[in-house]
Amino acid sequence: MKCIYDNSNVDNVISPALVYYKDTIIDNIKLSIKIAGTAGRLWPHVKTHKSIDVVKLQQKLGINKFKCATIAEAEMVAMAHAEKIALAYPLVGPNMKRFLTLVKTYPDSEFFAIGDDFDTISELGKIAADSRIKIRMMIDVNMGMDRTGTPIPDVEELYTKCTALPGIDMAGLHCYDGNHHEPDINDRMAAVKETDDKIEMIVSHLKAKKIACPVLIMGGTPSFPCHAKLTDYYLSPGTGFINDAGYSNGFKDLLFKPAAALLTRVISHPSKGVFTLDLGYKGIAADPQGSRGELQGCPDAEAVLQNEEHWVFKMKKGHEDKVPPIGTVLYVIPTHICPTSALYPSILVSEKGKITGSWDVTARNRKINI
């Protein structure tokens, strides 16, 4: 039952526990830099790990621009003295004033907001102008995911209109295309090119009108290798640095390795050929539909059911006598690492087959200080 995720010193580790494999994370960071061409071209998302220690690891390898989904994540990155920080989430309600406080509290970092609605951007601009500061604003472009963003045909008009707003300094376009799930890299490349060509047209039109659009942040993990070849813009992978079973199985062209596993223990043998782990869906992401993770070292075990604190497996016919003993430590690669990381206050760090320390999930909560 040995597997590459085993650690030799886990007798006193409370399970379930989230383990990050530092050497693999470093390899994944280096692979991202290789794909991008330079570390300076990367503008990665931090929502997968929410850890200042992972940010610092990326900074050591030359990455110093980051993208965030929450004010807490943005503050975490500012605490690491990042050069540029994009809050890639629409600002509404109290988050507008929180963002302004963030900008004023960390003047050494350059912050960017995104927006897709003129009235909302106007409101943010008014609040900023009243505080005698300017917000660097990027238009959030709907690249086809239909989650947030301005439809591509309306981007040029909105961008142009926003240039006249007080308190707003138009800085570019945020172009996340999480809708690209084409398993075949050639199909993905063709789909990405179709939208990238439209973005290029918008930028050229703005340039012709002498309207600056200096920053473009493109893609997510599956699509950023495509954008890397098609454009010279910034690239924004996220999940790939830690990676998970979902991306490893869904995108065979992406050579990132899973750098996280859940340490779990066998707690029961409720019937012949059946064993139960202490890893319910309170310890691993409950999305997407289907398998929530891949059990390592037990190729003949199949998941039967999962509850809040229990995960039941059954050995395939003919392998019932291979049930792992009660107390056995096993490892599961989560299908979706991002929400899994957010379930834990801290992460165990593994190096060369041993637990060597822990990292806080710094921005796990919605608020740090601001």
C-alpha positions in Angstrom: 0.0 0.0 0.0 3.0 2.3 -0.3 2.6 5.4 -2.4 4.7 8.4 -3.4 2.7 10.6 -0.9 3.7 8.6 2.2 5.4 10.3 5.1 7.5 8.5 7.7 6.7 10.7 10.7 2.9 10.9 11.0 2.1 8.8 14.1 1.0 11.9 16.0 -0.7 13.7 13.1 -4.4 14.2 13.7 -6.4 13.1 10.7 -7.8 14.1 8.4 -5.0 16.5 7.5 -4.0 18.5 4.4 -0.4 18.0 3.3 1.4 20.1 0.7 4.5 18.7 -1.0 7.0 21.5 -1.2 9.3 20.1 -3.8 6.4 19.4 -6.1 5.1 22.9 -5.7 8.5 24.3 -6.6 8.5 22.1 -9.7 5.1 23.3 -10.7 6.1 26.9 -10.2 9.2 26.4 -12.4 7.0 24.7 -15.1 4.7 27.7 -15.1 7.6 30.1 -15.6 8.9 27.9 -18.4 5.5 28.0 -20.1 5.2 31.8 -19.6 8.8 32.5 -20.8 9.6 34.7 -17.8 8.5 34.9 -14.2 7.6 38.5 -14.7 4.8 37.6 -17.2 3.0 35.5 -14.6 0.1 37.1 -12.5 -1.1 34.0 -10.7 -4.2 33.6 -8.6 -3.8 32.8 -4.9 -7.3 31.4 -4.3 -6.2 27.8 -4.5 -3.9 27.9 -1.4 -4.7 31.2 0.4 -1.3 30.9 2.0 1.3 33.6 2.4 4.0 30.9 2.5 3.1 29.7 -1.0 3.2 33.4 -2.1 6.7 33.8 -0.7 7.8 30.6 -2.4 6.6 32.1 -5.7 8.3 35.3 -5.0 11.7 33.5 -4.4 11.4 32.3 -8.0 10.7 35.7 -9.4 6.9 36.0 -9.4 5.7 39.2 -7.7 2.3 40.0 -9.2 -0.8 38.2 -7.8 -4.5 37.9 -8.4 -7.1 37.5 -5.6 -10.8 36.8 -5.0 -11.3 38.4 -1.6 -10.1 41.4 0.3 -8.4 39.0 2.8 -6.4 37.4 0.0 -5.4 40.8 -1.3 -4.3 41.9 2.2 -2.3 38.7 2.6 -0.4 39.3 -0.6 0.2 42.9 0.4 1.6 41.7 3.7 4.1 39.8 1.5 5.1 43.1 -0.2 3.8 42.1 -3.7 4.5 44.5 -6.5 1.1 44.4 -8.1 -2.2 43.0 -6.8 -5.4 42.5 -8.7 -8.6 42.0 -6.8 -10.4 40.0 -9.5 -13.9 40.2 -8.0 -16.5 42.9 -8.4 -16.6 45.4 -5.5 -20.0 46.0 -4.1 -21.3 47.1 -0.7 -18.8 47.5 2.1 -16.0 46.0 0.0 -15.7 49.3 -1.8 -14.5 51.1 1.3 -12.5 48.1 2.4 -10.6 48.2 -0.9 -9.9 51.9 -0.5 -8.6 51.2 3.0 -6.4 48.4 1.6 -4.9 50.8 -1.0 -4.1 53.4 1.7 -2.8 50.9 4.2 -0.3 49.3 1.8 1.1 52.1 -0.4 4.1 50.1 -1.6 1.9 47.7 -3.5 0.0 48.7 -6.7 -3.6 47.6 -6.5 -6.1 47.0 -9.3 -9.9 46.6 -9.1 -12.1 45.0 -11.8 -15.7 46.0 -12.8 -18.3 45.2 -15.4 -21.0 47.8 -14.6 -20.8 51.5 -15.3 -22.9 52.6 -12.3 -20.9 50.5 -9.9 -17.6 51.7 -11.2 -18.9 55.3 -11.0 -19.9 54.7 -7.3 -16.4 53.4 -6.5 -14.8 56.3 -8.4 -16.9 58.8 -6.3 -15.8 57.2 -3.0 -12.2 57.2 -4.2 -12.4 60.8 -5.4 -13.8 61.9 -2.0 -10.7 60.3 -0.4 -8.5 62.1 -3.0 -7.1 58.9 -4.5 -7.5 57.1 -7.8 -8.4 53.5 -8.3 -6.7 51.6 -11.1 -9.6 49.9 -12.8 -9.7 47.0 -15.2 -12.8 46.1 -17.1 -13.8 42.5 -16.4 -14.5 40.8 -19.7 -17.0 38.0 -20.1 -14.9 35.6 -22.2 -17.7 33.1 -22.5 -18.1 31.7 -19.0 -21.2 33.9 -18.2 -20.3 34.3 -14.6 -19.2 37.9 -14.4 -17.9 40.3 -17.0 -19.0 42.7 -19.7 -19.9 41.0 -23.0 -17.1 41.3 -25.5 -19.1 43.5 -27.9 -19.7 46.1 -25.1 -16.2 46.2 -23.7 -14.8 49.0 -25.8 -17.8 51.3 -25.2 -17.7 50.7 -21.4 -14.0 51.1 -21.2 -14.1 54.4 -23.1 -17.0 55.7 -21.0 -15.2 54.9 -17.8 -12.1 57.0 -18.7 -14.0 60.1 -17.9 -15.0 59.1 -14.4 -13.4 60.9 -11.4 -11.4 58.7 -9.0 -10.9 56.1 -11.7 -7.7 55.4 -13.7 -8.5 52.9 -16.4 -5.7 50.3 -16.5 -6.6 47.4 -18.7 -8.7 44.3 -19.1 -9.2 41.2 -17.0 -9.9 38.2 -19.3 -10.6 35.0 -17.3 -11.9 32.2 -19.4 -12.7 29.4 -17.0 -15.1 28.0 -19.6 -12.3 26.4 -21.6 -12.5 22.7 -20.6 -11.6 21.2 -23.9 -9.5 18.1 -23.1 -7.7 18.3 -26.4 -5.1 21.1 -26.5 -5.7 21.8 -30.2 -9.4 22.3 -29.6 -8.6 24.5 -26.6 -6.1 26.5 -28.6 -8.6 27.2 -31.3 -11.3 28.3 -28.9 -8.9 30.6 -27.0 -7.6 32.1 -30.3 -11.2 33.0 -31.2 -11.7 35.2 -28.2 -8.1 36.5 -28.1 -8.5 37.9 -31.6 -11.6 39.8 -30.4 -9.6 41.2 -27.4 -6.8 42.3 -29.8 -9.3 44.2 -31.8 -10.7 46.0 -28.8 -7.1 47.0 -27.7 -6.3 48.2 -31.2 -9.5 50.3 -31.3 -8.7 51.9 -27.9 -5.1 52.6 -29.1 -6.4 54.3 -32.2 -8.5 56.6 -30.0 -5.3 57.2 -27.9 -6.9 55.5 -24.9 -4.3 53.6 -22.8 -5.0 49.9 -22.0 -1.7 48.9 -20.5 -2.5 45.7 -18.6 -4.2 42.6 -19.8 -4.5 39.5 -17.6 -5.4 36.4 -19.5 -6.6 32.9 -18.7 -6.6 30.3 -16.0 -4.6 27.1 -15.6 -6.0 25.2 -18.6 -5.9 28.1 -21.0 -2.8 30.0 -20.0 -0.4 27.9 -22.1 -2.6 28.8 -25.1 -2.5 32.6 -24.3 1.2 32.2 -23.8 1.6 31.3 -27.4 -1.0 33.6 -28.8 -0.3 36.9 -27.0 2.4 38.7 -25.0 0.0 39.6 -22.2 0.1 38.6 -18.5 -0.9 35.1 -17.7 -2.9 34.0 -14.7 -2.8 30.3 -13.7 -4.0 29.4 -10.3 -4.8 25.7 -9.5 -1.8 24.4 -11.4 0.8 25.3 -8.7 -0.8 22.9 -6.3 -2.8 20.9 -8.8 -5.4 18.2 -8.2 -6.9 15.0 -9.6 -9.5 16.9 -11.6 -7.0 18.9 -13.6 -4.5 16.0 -13.9 -7.2 13.8 -15.4 -9.0 16.4 -17.4 -6.0 18.1 -19.1 -3.4 15.5 -20.1 -1.3 18.2 -21.8 -0.7 20.0 -18.5 2.3 18.4 -16.9 1.7 19.8 -13.4 1.8 17.2 -10.7 -0.6 17.0 -7.7 1.3 18.7 -4.8 -1.4 18.2 -2.2 -2.9 15.1 -0.5 -5.2 14.4 2.4 -3.8 12.2 5.1 -6.6 9.9 6.4 -6.9 6.8 8.6 -9.0 3.6 8.4 -11.4 3.7 11.4 -13.7 0.7 10.8 -14.4 -2.6 9.0 -18.2 -2.5 9.1 -18.6 -5.6 6.8 -16.5 -8.1 4.8 -14.3 -6.3 2.3 -15.4 -2.9 3.4 -13.5 -0.2 5.3 -14.2 3.4 6.4 -11.9 6.4 6.4 -12.2 9.5 8.7 -12.4 11.7 5.6 -16.0 12.8 5.1 -17.0 15.8 2.9 -16.2 18.1 5.8 -12.6 17.3 5.0 -12.6 17.3 1.2 -14.3 19.4 -1.4 -17.8 18.1 -2.2 -17.6 19.4 -5.8 -17.6 18.6 -8.6 -20.1 15.8 -9.0 -18.6 12.3 -9.2 -15.5 11.2 -7.4 -14.3 13.7 -4.8 -10.8 12.3 -4.7 -8.4 9.5 -5.7 -7.4 7.1 -2.9 -3.7 6.2 -3.2 -2.2 2.8 -2.6 -5.5 0.9 -2.8 -6.1 0.2 -6.5 -8.8 -2.4 -5.8 -10.9 -0.2 -3.5 -14.1 1.6 -4.8 -16.0 4.4 -3.0 -19.4 3.4 -1.7 -20.7 6.4 0.2 -19.5 9.5 2.0 -21.0 11.4 4.9 -19.9 14.4 6.9 -17.1 12.5 8.8 -17.0 9.1 7.1 -16.0 7.8 3.7 -16.8 4.1 3.0 -14.8 2.0 0.5 -15.4 -1.6 -0.7 -12.7 -3.9 -2.1 -13.5 -5.3 -5.6 -14.6 -8.9 -5.8 -11.7 -11.3 -5.2 -9.8 -8.7 -3.3 -11.8 -8.7 -0.1 -8.9 -10.0 2.0 -6.8 -6.9 1.1 -8.7 -4.5 3.3 -6.2 -2.1 5.0 -6.1 -2.7 8.7 -7.8 -0.3 11.1 -5.4 2.5 11.9 -3.7 2.4 8.5 -2.6 5.8 7.2 -3.7 6.5 3.6 -3.6 9.4 1.3 -6.3 10.9 -1.1 -5.6 13.3 -3.9 -8.6 15.7 -4.0 -10.5 16.2 -7.2 -10.8 19.9 -6.4 -8.0 21.3 -4.3 -9.2 25.0 -4.1 -12.2 24.5 -1.7 -10.4 21.6 0.0 -7.6 24.0 1.1 -10.2 26.4 2.5 -11.5 23.6 4.8 -8.2 23.6 6.9 -6.7 26.3 9.1 -3.2 25.1 8.4 -1.3 22.8 6.0 1.3 20.3 6.8 4.5 20.6 4.7 6.2 17.5 3.4 9.8 17.4 2.1 11.6 14.2 1.0 9.0 11.9 2.7 8.8 13.7 6.0 6.6 16.3 7.6 8.9 19.3 8.2 6.5 22.0 9.3 3.2 23.7 8.6 1.8 26.7 6.8 -1.2 28.8 7.8 -4.1 29.1 5.4 -3.7 32.8 5.9 -6.7 34.1 4.0 -9.0 31.3 4.8 -11.4 33.7 6.5 -13.0 36.7 4.8 -11.2 39.2 6.9 -7.6 39.5 8.3 -7.5 43.1 9.5 -9.3 45.2 7.0 
